[in-house]
Amino acid sequence: MDKIVQISDIHFCMKDKSHSSRKNLSLVLNKINGLYHEYILVLSGDLVMKADSAHYMALYQYIRAFTRNEIYAIPGNHDDIALMKKLAIQEEFFKIQDLLEIGINDIVFLDSSEKGEHLGGGKIDLAYFEAIKSKLRENSNKIIFIHHPPFKIGAEWFKKICLDNGDLLMKSLSEINNLKYLAYGHCHNYFIEERENTVFLSCPSSWVQFDHTEHHETKYDQQKEIGFNVFHLSDDISHETVTISVC
Ligand SMILES: [Fe+2]
């Protein structure tokens, strides 16, 4: 397997017919299938609009109609990680785990869904992260997937709902050898920056983007492209962000 596809912030809605989450997700999944047959799919949080079994199972069945590939999921602020773990044990469901080794690559799945100070914010359990870190192979190339960005980014209102203990996480990340990417969701938009040989990359929402030029309240940009990230694994790791127009 030499490809990981990241989809984020699906906000899957079962019933509301005017809600575009299902339609836009199908655009994304069709586009992925047009490009690749074999890939690992990662869902980086905010999977469903309502965190109950019915929504999670409906989303799982919906995606399964497009692909039989392996699917891993991490929770976002709209998710219920306890329920996701229960479904992963009891049903055919997305895989929930901390670490995946693919050849010379270590893929880390981080849970940031512990509630932050502000509604929508998040926190990680740093002691737990250190335990995961201790399992990483010294010379592997590494990607970390997490829902919340570990530093403040975007509109003023959004800066309040990034990772509460992001400073401590960033310090801990700096000790990791060959951390190539940290790929996050939550921001419903396109951001990329490189810090000390690590690319911090957002994944756009498969549903709708935020207008980060509006600083005082949450505003959606219905015109902006939806999209997904692709990571190509070889001796090194590279990425592309694929966009799809919804106008
Ligand atoms: Fe989110």
py3Dmol code that shows the C-alpha trace and the ligand (Angstrom):
import py3Dmol

protein = """\
ATOM      1  CA  MET A   1       0.000   0.000   0.000  1.00  0.00           C
ATOM      2  CA  ASP A   2       1.574   3.308  -1.010  1.00  0.00           C
ATOM      3  CA  LYS A   3      -1.234   5.806  -0.671  1.00  0.00           C
ATOM      4  CA  ILE A   4      -3.215   7.358   2.155  1.00  0.00           C
ATOM      5  CA  VAL A   5      -6.273   9.448   1.364  1.00  0.00           C
ATOM      6  CA  GLN A   6      -7.530  11.842   4.053  1.00  0.00           C
ATOM      7  CA  ILE A   7     -11.125  13.051   4.158  1.00  0.00           C
ATOM      8  CA  SER A   8     -12.212  15.433   6.885  1.00  0.00           C
ATOM      9  CA  ASP A   9     -15.223  17.071   8.479  1.00  0.00           C
ATOM     10  CA  ILE A  10     -17.847  15.065   6.612  1.00  0.00           C
ATOM     11  CA  HIS A  11     -20.603  16.077   9.091  1.00  0.00           C
ATOM     12  CA  PHE A  12     -22.730  13.277   7.673  1.00  0.00           C
ATOM     13  CA  CYS A  13     -26.434  13.969   8.002  1.00  0.00           C
ATOM     14  CA  MET A  14     -28.974  11.155   7.542  1.00  0.00           C
ATOM     15  CA  LYS A  15     -32.299  12.841   7.092  1.00  0.00           C
ATOM     16  CA  ASP A  16     -32.212  16.485   6.092  1.00  0.00           C
ATOM     17  CA  LYS A  17     -32.719  16.346   2.345  1.00  0.00           C
ATOM     18  CA  SER A  18     -31.387  19.878   1.809  1.00  0.00           C
ATOM     19  CA  HIS A  19     -28.164  19.060   3.607  1.00  0.00           C
ATOM     20  CA  SER A  20     -25.319  18.686   1.133  1.00  0.00           C
ATOM     21  CA  SER A  21     -23.019  16.508   3.279  1.00  0.00           C
ATOM     22  CA  ARG A  22     -24.033  13.272   1.527  1.00  0.00           C
ATOM     23  CA  LYS A  23     -23.997  14.715  -1.979  1.00  0.00           C
ATOM     24  CA  ASN A  24     -20.607  16.376  -1.495  1.00  0.00           C
ATOM     25  CA  LEU A  25     -19.144  13.262   0.115  1.00  0.00           C
ATOM     26  CA  SER A  26     -20.206  11.289  -2.956  1.00  0.00           C
ATOM     27  CA  LEU A  27     -18.398  13.836  -5.171  1.00  0.00           C
ATOM     28  CA  VAL A  28     -15.244  13.301  -3.113  1.00  0.00           C
ATOM     29  CA  LEU A  29     -15.484   9.493  -3.086  1.00  0.00           C
ATOM     30  CA  ASN A  30     -16.174   9.340  -6.829  1.00  0.00           C
ATOM     31  CA  LYS A  31     -13.198  11.590  -7.497  1.00  0.00           C
ATOM     32  CA  ILE A  32     -10.942   9.389  -5.345  1.00  0.00           C
ATOM     33  CA  ASN A  33     -12.151   6.248  -7.131  1.00  0.00           C
ATOM     34  CA  GLY A  34     -11.478   7.893 -10.493  1.00  0.00           C
ATOM     35  CA  LEU A  35      -7.856   8.465  -9.449  1.00  0.00           C
ATOM     36  CA  TYR A  36      -6.931   5.381  -7.385  1.00  0.00           C
ATOM     37  CA  HIS A  37      -8.039   1.820  -6.731  1.00  0.00           C
ATOM     38  CA  GLU A  38      -5.958   0.926  -3.711  1.00  0.00           C
ATOM     39  CA  TYR A  39      -5.470   3.286  -0.821  1.00  0.00           C
ATOM     40  CA  ILE A  40      -5.944   3.562   2.899  1.00  0.00           C
ATOM     41  CA  LEU A  41      -8.665   5.992   3.837  1.00  0.00           C
ATOM     42  CA  VAL A  42      -8.367   8.176   6.947  1.00  0.00           C
ATOM     43  CA  LEU A  43     -11.337  10.159   8.267  1.00  0.00           C
ATOM     44  CA  SER A  44      -9.948  12.956  10.421  1.00  0.00           C
ATOM     45  CA  GLY A  45     -12.883  13.781  12.647  1.00  0.00           C
ATOM     46  CA  ASP A  46     -16.330  15.365  12.696  1.00  0.00           C
ATOM     47  CA  LEU A  47     -17.686  12.330  10.901  1.00  0.00           C
ATOM     48  CA  VAL A  48     -21.355  12.906  11.649  1.00  0.00           C
ATOM     49  CA  MET A  49     -23.730  15.751  12.446  1.00  0.00           C
ATOM     50  CA  LYS A  50     -25.309  13.758  15.283  1.00  0.00           C
ATOM     51  CA  ALA A  51     -23.066  11.362  17.188  1.00  0.00           C
ATOM     52  CA  ASP A  52     -25.385   8.357  17.526  1.00  0.00           C
ATOM     53  CA  SER A  53     -25.126   4.763  16.311  1.00  0.00           C
ATOM     54  CA  ALA A  54     -27.593   5.318  13.486  1.00  0.00           C
ATOM     55  CA  HIS A  55     -25.535   8.153  11.982  1.00  0.00           C
ATOM     56  CA  TYR A  56     -22.216   6.346  12.385  1.00  0.00           C
ATOM     57  CA  MET A  57     -23.513   3.119  10.830  1.00  0.00           C
ATOM     58  CA  ALA A  58     -25.248   5.004   8.003  1.00  0.00           C
ATOM     59  CA  LEU A  59     -21.991   6.801   7.227  1.00  0.00           C
ATOM     60  CA  TYR A  60     -20.071   3.525   7.287  1.00  0.00           C
ATOM     61  CA  GLN A  61     -22.520   1.876   4.868  1.00  0.00           C
ATOM     62  CA  TYR A  62     -22.521   4.969   2.661  1.00  0.00           C
ATOM     63  CA  ILE A  63     -18.729   4.932   2.261  1.00  0.00           C
ATOM     64  CA  ARG A  64     -18.649   1.139   1.868  1.00  0.00           C
ATOM     65  CA  ALA A  65     -20.773   1.522  -1.283  1.00  0.00           C
ATOM     66  CA  PHE A  66     -17.759   3.314  -2.817  1.00  0.00           C
ATOM     67  CA  THR A  67     -14.769   1.371  -1.516  1.00  0.00           C
ATOM     68  CA  ARG A  68     -13.712  -1.877   0.155  1.00  0.00           C
ATOM     69  CA  ASN A  69     -10.361  -0.380   1.182  1.00  0.00           C
ATOM     70  CA  GLU A  70      -9.325  -0.139   4.843  1.00  0.00           C
ATOM     71  CA  ILE A  71     -10.746   2.895   6.636  1.00  0.00           C
ATOM     72  CA  TYR A  72      -9.337   4.420   9.837  1.00  0.00           C
ATOM     73  CA  ALA A  73     -11.087   7.138  11.827  1.00  0.00           C
ATOM     74  CA  ILE A  74     -10.185   9.620  14.535  1.00  0.00           C
ATOM     75  CA  PRO A  75     -12.746  11.689  16.452  1.00  0.00           C
ATOM     76  CA  GLY A  76     -13.420  15.415  16.200  1.00  0.00           C
ATOM     77  CA  ASN A  77     -15.319  17.705  18.549  1.00  0.00           C
ATOM     78  CA  HIS A  78     -18.652  16.542  17.085  1.00  0.00           C
ATOM     79  CA  ASP A  79     -17.842  12.872  17.676  1.00  0.00           C
ATOM     80  CA  ASP A  80     -18.274  10.407  20.519  1.00  0.00           C
ATOM     81  CA  ILE A  81     -15.061   8.396  20.760  1.00  0.00           C
ATOM     82  CA  ALA A  82     -16.513   5.948  23.315  1.00  0.00           C
ATOM     83  CA  LEU A  83     -19.327   5.092  20.905  1.00  0.00           C
ATOM     84  CA  MET A  84     -16.929   4.877  17.951  1.00  0.00           C
ATOM     85  CA  LYS A  85     -14.743   2.402  19.866  1.00  0.00           C
ATOM     86  CA  LYS A  86     -17.790   0.354  20.859  1.00  0.00           C
ATOM     87  CA  LEU A  87     -19.009   0.174  17.255  1.00  0.00           C
ATOM     88  CA  ALA A  88     -15.511  -0.794  16.095  1.00  0.00           C
ATOM     89  CA  ILE A  89     -15.647  -3.804  18.442  1.00  0.00           C
ATOM     90  CA  GLN A  90     -19.256  -4.835  17.900  1.00  0.00           C
ATOM     91  CA  GLU A  91     -19.898  -4.050  14.239  1.00  0.00           C
ATOM     92  CA  GLU A  92     -18.179  -3.835  10.903  1.00  0.00           C
ATOM     93  CA  PHE A  93     -16.970  -0.283  11.311  1.00  0.00           C
ATOM     94  CA  PHE A  94     -14.049   2.089  10.779  1.00  0.00           C
ATOM     95  CA  LYS A  95     -10.818   0.982  12.449  1.00  0.00           C
ATOM     96  CA  ILE A  96      -9.950   2.902  15.607  1.00  0.00           C
ATOM     97  CA  GLN A  97      -6.319   2.570  16.661  1.00  0.00           C
ATOM     98  CA  ASP A  98      -3.298   4.669  17.630  1.00  0.00           C
ATOM     99  CA  LEU A  99      -0.610   3.468  15.296  1.00  0.00           C
ATOM    100  CA  LEU A 100      -0.195   1.801  11.919  1.00  0.00           C
ATOM    101  CA  GLU A 101       3.066   0.674  10.341  1.00  0.00           C
ATOM    102  CA  ILE A 102       3.206   0.704   6.549  1.00  0.00           C
ATOM    103  CA  GLY A 103       6.662  -0.321   5.335  1.00  0.00           C
ATOM    104  CA  ILE A 104       9.105   2.317   6.555  1.00  0.00           C
ATOM    105  CA  ASN A 105       6.274   4.646   7.583  1.00  0.00           C
ATOM    106  CA  ASP A 106       4.655   5.078  10.997  1.00  0.00           C
ATOM    107  CA  ILE A 107       1.141   6.518  10.870  1.00  0.00           C
ATOM    108  CA  VAL A 108      -0.201   7.975  14.136  1.00  0.00           C
ATOM    109  CA  PHE A 109      -3.874   8.596  14.855  1.00  0.00           C
ATOM    110  CA  LEU A 110      -4.378  11.115  17.675  1.00  0.00           C
ATOM    111  CA  ASP A 111      -7.568  11.732  19.615  1.00  0.00           C
ATOM    112  CA  SER A 112      -8.101  15.454  20.347  1.00  0.00           C
ATOM    113  CA  SER A 113     -11.805  15.165  21.148  1.00  0.00           C
ATOM    114  CA  GLU A 114     -11.483  15.853  24.889  1.00  0.00           C
ATOM    115  CA  LYS A 115     -13.402  19.093  25.426  1.00  0.00           C
ATOM    116  CA  GLY A 116     -11.418  22.325  25.372  1.00  0.00           C
ATOM    117  CA  GLU A 117     -12.156  25.550  27.221  1.00  0.00           C
ATOM    118  CA  HIS A 118     -14.388  26.829  24.397  1.00  0.00           C
ATOM    119  CA  LEU A 119     -17.182  24.881  22.706  1.00  0.00           C
ATOM    120  CA  GLY A 120     -15.640  23.143  19.708  1.00  0.00           C
ATOM    121  CA  GLY A 121     -12.107  23.223  21.083  1.00  0.00           C
ATOM    122  CA  GLY A 122     -10.058  20.164  21.931  1.00  0.00           C
ATOM    123  CA  LYS A 123      -7.262  18.753  24.067  1.00  0.00           C
ATOM    124  CA  ILE A 124      -5.022  15.742  23.888  1.00  0.00           C
ATOM    125  CA  ASP A 125      -3.862  13.453  26.652  1.00  0.00           C
ATOM    126  CA  LEU A 126      -0.135  14.223  26.546  1.00  0.00           C
ATOM    127  CA  ALA A 127       0.873  11.282  28.738  1.00  0.00           C
ATOM    128  CA  TYR A 128      -0.955   8.983  26.364  1.00  0.00           C
ATOM    129  CA  PHE A 129       0.744  10.657  23.406  1.00  0.00           C
ATOM    130  CA  GLU A 130       4.158  10.044  25.004  1.00  0.00           C
ATOM    131  CA  ALA A 131       3.255   6.350  25.282  1.00  0.00           C
ATOM    132  CA  ILE A 132       2.412   6.244  21.553  1.00  0.00           C
ATOM    133  CA  LYS A 133       5.610   8.165  20.788  1.00  0.00           C
ATOM    134  CA  SER A 134       7.698   5.550  22.570  1.00  0.00           C
ATOM    135  CA  LYS A 135       6.447   2.936  20.077  1.00  0.00           C
ATOM    136  CA  LEU A 136       7.584   4.884  16.996  1.00  0.00           C
ATOM    137  CA  ARG A 137      10.563   3.528  15.103  1.00  0.00           C
ATOM    138  CA  GLU A 138      13.551   5.868  15.223  1.00  0.00           C
ATOM    139  CA  ASN A 139      14.222   5.972  11.478  1.00  0.00           C
ATOM    140  CA  SER A 140      10.713   5.614  10.097  1.00  0.00           C
ATOM    141  CA  ASN A 141       9.005   8.416   8.209  1.00  0.00           C
ATOM    142  CA  LYS A 142       6.052   9.611  10.206  1.00  0.00           C
ATOM    143  CA  ILE A 143       2.639  11.188   9.641  1.00  0.00           C
ATOM    144  CA  ILE A 144       0.345  12.253  12.458  1.00  0.00           C
ATOM    145  CA  PHE A 145      -3.383  12.675  11.893  1.00  0.00           C
ATOM    146  CA  ILE A 146      -5.316  14.794  14.403  1.00  0.00           C
ATOM    147  CA  HIS A 147      -8.593  16.720  14.208  1.00  0.00           C
ATOM    148  CA  HIS A 148      -7.608  20.001  15.896  1.00  0.00           C
ATOM    149  CA  PRO A 149      -4.677  22.108  14.619  1.00  0.00           C
ATOM    150  CA  PRO A 150      -1.925  22.237  17.280  1.00  0.00           C
ATOM    151  CA  PHE A 151      -1.466  26.009  16.893  1.00  0.00           C
ATOM    152  CA  LYS A 152      -3.785  28.958  16.481  1.00  0.00           C
ATOM    153  CA  ILE A 153      -4.734  29.550  12.876  1.00  0.00           C
ATOM    154  CA  GLY A 154      -7.415  31.248  10.762  1.00  0.00           C
ATOM    155  CA  ALA A 155     -10.211  33.577  11.877  1.00  0.00           C
ATOM    156  CA  GLU A 156     -10.224  35.079  15.385  1.00  0.00           C
ATOM    157  CA  TRP A 157     -13.230  32.991  16.510  1.00  0.00           C
ATOM    158  CA  PHE A 158     -11.523  29.860  15.194  1.00  0.00           C
ATOM    159  CA  LYS A 159      -8.264  30.562  17.028  1.00  0.00           C
ATOM    160  CA  LYS A 160     -10.167  29.946  20.271  1.00  0.00           C
ATOM    161  CA  ILE A 161     -11.152  26.411  19.260  1.00  0.00           C
ATOM    162  CA  CYS A 162      -7.793  25.051  18.181  1.00  0.00           C
ATOM    163  CA  LEU A 163      -5.970  22.579  20.456  1.00  0.00           C
ATOM    164  CA  ASP A 164      -5.932  23.966  24.017  1.00  0.00           C
ATOM    165  CA  ASN A 165      -2.649  22.287  24.918  1.00  0.00           C
ATOM    166  CA  GLY A 166      -1.130  22.716  21.465  1.00  0.00           C
ATOM    167  CA  ASP A 167       2.037  24.412  22.768  1.00  0.00           C
ATOM    168  CA  LEU A 168       2.915  21.328  24.796  1.00  0.00           C
ATOM    169  CA  LEU A 169       2.130  19.053  21.880  1.00  0.00           C
ATOM    170  CA  MET A 170       4.330  21.136  19.541  1.00  0.00           C
ATOM    171  CA  LYS A 171       7.199  20.862  22.012  1.00  0.00           C
ATOM    172  CA  SER A 172       6.756  17.117  22.175  1.00  0.00           C
ATOM    173  CA  LEU A 173       6.502  16.832  18.372  1.00  0.00           C
ATOM    174  CA  SER A 174       9.857  18.589  17.987  1.00  0.00           C
ATOM    175  CA  GLU A 175      11.528  15.550  19.614  1.00  0.00           C
ATOM    176  CA  ILE A 176      10.281  13.154  16.926  1.00  0.00           C
ATOM    177  CA  ASN A 177      12.730  12.107  14.252  1.00  0.00           C
ATOM    178  CA  ASN A 178      11.485  12.307  10.618  1.00  0.00           C
ATOM    179  CA  LEU A 179       8.056  13.689  11.384  1.00  0.00           C
ATOM    180  CA  LYS A 180       7.143  14.508   7.783  1.00  0.00           C
ATOM    181  CA  TYR A 181       3.534  15.616   8.168  1.00  0.00           C
ATOM    182  CA  LEU A 182       0.994  16.604  10.748  1.00  0.00           C
ATOM    183  CA  ALA A 183      -2.357  16.520   8.939  1.00  0.00           C
ATOM    184  CA  TYR A 184      -5.366  18.068  10.647  1.00  0.00           C
ATOM    185  CA  GLY A 185      -9.012  18.883   9.917  1.00  0.00           C
ATOM    186  CA  HIS A 186     -11.469  21.063  11.866  1.00  0.00           C
ATOM    187  CA  CYS A 187     -10.659  24.322  10.025  1.00  0.00           C
ATOM    188  CA  HIS A 188     -12.797  23.558   6.946  1.00  0.00           C
ATOM    189  CA  ASN A 189     -10.271  25.215   4.658  1.00  0.00           C
ATOM    190  CA  TYR A 190      -6.833  25.059   3.062  1.00  0.00           C
ATOM    191  CA  PHE A 191      -3.769  25.822   5.172  1.00  0.00           C
ATOM    192  CA  ILE A 192      -0.190  24.666   4.818  1.00  0.00           C
ATOM    193  CA  GLU A 193       2.997  25.663   6.563  1.00  0.00           C
ATOM    194  CA  GLU A 194       6.364  24.077   7.164  1.00  0.00           C
ATOM    195  CA  ARG A 195       8.076  24.263  10.553  1.00  0.00           C
ATOM    196  CA  GLU A 196      11.413  22.547  11.212  1.00  0.00           C
ATOM    197  CA  ASN A 197      11.103  19.976   8.399  1.00  0.00           C
ATOM    198  CA  THR A 198       7.515  19.069   9.238  1.00  0.00           C
ATOM    199  CA  VAL A 199       4.640  20.077   6.968  1.00  0.00           C
ATOM    200  CA  PHE A 200       1.534  21.103   8.917  1.00  0.00           C
ATOM    201  CA  LEU A 201      -1.271  20.554   6.459  1.00  0.00           C
ATOM    202  CA  SER A 202      -5.000  21.048   6.820  1.00  0.00           C
ATOM    203  CA  CYS A 203      -7.537  18.906   5.042  1.00  0.00           C
ATOM    204  CA  PRO A 204     -10.480  20.825   3.590  1.00  0.00           C
ATOM    205  CA  SER A 205     -13.951  19.687   4.538  1.00  0.00           C
ATOM    206  CA  SER A 206     -15.704  17.271   2.198  1.00  0.00           C
ATOM    207  CA  TRP A 207     -18.910  19.165   3.008  1.00  0.00           C
ATOM    208  CA  VAL A 208     -18.354  22.963   3.184  1.00  0.00           C
ATOM    209  CA  GLN A 209     -15.532  25.419   3.967  1.00  0.00           C
ATOM    210  CA  PHE A 210     -15.430  28.220   6.562  1.00  0.00           C
ATOM    211  CA  ASP A 211     -14.850  31.804   5.513  1.00  0.00           C
ATOM    212  CA  HIS A 212     -11.779  32.601   7.631  1.00  0.00           C
ATOM    213  CA  THR A 213     -11.827  36.273   6.534  1.00  0.00           C
ATOM    214  CA  GLU A 214     -14.894  36.751   8.769  1.00  0.00           C
ATOM    215  CA  HIS A 215     -13.327  37.104  12.206  1.00  0.00           C
ATOM    216  CA  HIS A 216     -16.255  37.541  14.562  1.00  0.00           C
ATOM    217  CA  GLU A 217     -18.632  34.687  13.850  1.00  0.00           C
ATOM    218  CA  THR A 218     -18.805  31.377  12.044  1.00  0.00           C
ATOM    219  CA  LYS A 219     -19.522  31.960   8.384  1.00  0.00           C
ATOM    220  CA  TYR A 220     -19.565  29.371   5.621  1.00  0.00           C
ATOM    221  CA  ASP A 221     -18.126  29.924   2.172  1.00  0.00           C
ATOM    222  CA  GLN A 222     -20.498  27.917  -0.009  1.00  0.00           C
ATOM    223  CA  GLN A 223     -18.541  28.783  -3.163  1.00  0.00           C
ATOM    224  CA  LYS A 224     -15.210  27.410  -2.026  1.00  0.00           C
ATOM    225  CA  GLU A 225     -14.060  24.043  -3.341  1.00  0.00           C
ATOM    226  CA  ILE A 226     -14.406  20.898  -1.269  1.00  0.00           C
ATOM    227  CA  GLY A 227     -11.490  18.468  -1.349  1.00  0.00           C
ATOM    228  CA  PHE A 228      -9.229  15.853   0.215  1.00  0.00           C
ATOM    229  CA  ASN A 229      -5.536  15.103   0.791  1.00  0.00           C
ATOM    230  CA  VAL A 230      -3.472  12.306  -0.721  1.00  0.00           C
ATOM    231  CA  PHE A 231      -0.154  11.155   0.785  1.00  0.00           C
ATOM    232  CA  HIS A 232       2.186   9.174  -1.453  1.00  0.00           C
ATOM    233  CA  LEU A 233       4.463   6.846   0.484  1.00  0.00           C
ATOM    234  CA  SER A 234       7.813   5.908  -1.043  1.00  0.00           C
ATOM    235  CA  ASP A 235      11.357   6.576   0.225  1.00  0.00           C
ATOM    236  CA  ASP A 236       9.982   9.933   1.291  1.00  0.00           C
ATOM    237  CA  ILE A 237       6.374  11.128   1.720  1.00  0.00           C
ATOM    238  CA  SER A 238       4.763  13.693  -0.557  1.00  0.00           C
ATOM    239  CA  HIS A 239       1.238  15.028  -0.720  1.00  0.00           C
ATOM    240  CA  GLU A 240      -1.310  16.646  -2.957  1.00  0.00           C
ATOM    241  CA  THR A 241      -4.562  18.341  -2.052  1.00  0.00           C
ATOM    242  CA  VAL A 242      -7.272  17.592  -4.609  1.00  0.00           C
ATOM    243  CA  THR A 243     -10.073  20.135  -4.951  1.00  0.00           C
ATOM    244  CA  ILE A 244     -13.563  19.812  -6.402  1.00  0.00           C
ATOM    245  CA  SER A 245     -15.763  22.729  -7.405  1.00  0.00           C
ATOM    246  CA  VAL A 246     -19.282  22.690  -5.980  1.00  0.00           C
ATOM    247  CA  CYS A 247     -20.637  25.703  -7.881  1.00  0.00           C
TER     248      CYS A 247
END
"""
ligand_1 = """\
1
LIG
Fe -14.314 20.168 14.153
"""
view = py3Dmol.view(width=600, height=400)
view.addModel(protein, "pdb")
view.setStyle({"model": 0}, {"cartoon": {"style": "trace"}})
view.addModel(ligand_1, "xyz")
view.setStyle({"model": 1}, {"stick": {}})
view.zoomTo()
view.show()
